[in-house]
Amino acid sequence: MTRRTGIDALGVALHLLFSLIFGIGLVTTRLGNEGFQPVFFAGVRSAAALPLVIGWMRLRGVPLGLTRDMVLPGLLCGGVFGFEFLCLFMALDHNSVVRTTIVFYSMPVWLALAAHVLLPGERLTPARTLGLALAFGGVAWAMASRGGAGEGTLAGDLYSLAGALLWAGVILCARLSRLRRLPPAAVLLWQHLVAAPLLLAAAPLFGPLMRGPDALDWAILAYQVVIVAAFGILLWFHLLAVYPAAIVAAFGFLTPVFGILFGWLLLGEEVGPAVLGAGALVILGVALVSRPGGGRPSAAG
């Protein structure tokens, strides 16, 4: 795999594809929650993605990393990963896609704040501090707005915020533990391996597992398994391995933009002044936080 110093046409296409996959992924999660209970939906997705990830690793000769010294960090990272998606899927059951997107994709802000304390060489600069303030203001604006920032409830907002914090936690677990020695695909394997039984065990606590799924719901489940949970996250790791981190971070800003766009275009969700204002503050804040010389972008949520 050749490491590139800049962006090329293939790189632009792959970055756009990744942003589209995850932008549409938020919409399909919202729709799939109509047929499947959200926590069960997330658990089945991780369980079904496992053989696909293992098959890809075997095909490419990537070691699985299922060794004794990786058990404790693997359990910790996979547990945090599982709770992250519990929160995200529950958030999309309570709130609109546009509202969830604004809060959930504030993750780099919380990661930068934690990295300032926990990761050497990733201290907050004045520009990054300004980014934190702007993004925090955008999240607060979205959460304080009722009716002006998309359909939502306080419970949904709290699930979204918890999901963002847990996403940052997943990245910190991977970077601060022995998992950092593993190939990214092996980290993903640990995440799905632990998250699947955890989510499936927790699912009955959140109500009936089925909500009368139809053919569209089953197609959405297949999309989530194959395209998002397996191919999409592996594509993200590929982009990080081939292209400079600053370029990956810059294109990463398109994912929340696509999430808001598709929520409005496909679901008819409201995109009023509060959405545009809060979303702009979060995206600008994340852009400042992710400037070259700051924290590196990490695994997708």
Sequence and secondary structure as in RCSB ss.txt:
>XXXX:A:sequence
MTRRTGIDALGVALHLLFSLIFGIGLVTTRLGNEGFQPVFFAGVRSAAALPLVIGWMRLRGVPLGLTRDMVLPGL
LCGGVFGFEFLCLFMALDHNSVVRTTIVFYSMPVWLALAAHVLLPGERLTPARTLGLALAFGGVAWAMASRGGAG
EGTLAGDLYSLAGALLWAGVILCARLSRLRRLPPAAVLLWQHLVAAPLLLAAAPLFGPLMRGPDALDWAILAYQV
VIVAAFGILLWFHLLAVYPAAIVAAFGFLTPVFGILFGWLLLGEEVGPAVLGAGALVILGVALVSRPGGGRPSAA
G
>XXXX:A:secstr
    SS  HHHHHHHHHHHHHHHHHHHHHHHHTTTB HHHHHHHHHHHHHHHHHHHHHHHT      GGGHHHHH
HHHHHHHHHHHHHHHHHHHS HHHHHHHHTTHHHHHHHHHHHHSTT    HHHHHHHHHHHHHHHHHHH SSSSS
S  HHHHHHHHHHHHHHHHHHHHHHHSGGGGS HHHHHHHHHHHHHHHHHHHGGGGS SBS   HHHHHHHHIII
IIIIIIIHHHHHHHHHHS HHHHHHHHTHHHHHHHHHHHHHH     HHHHHHHHHHHHHHHHHTSTTS      
 
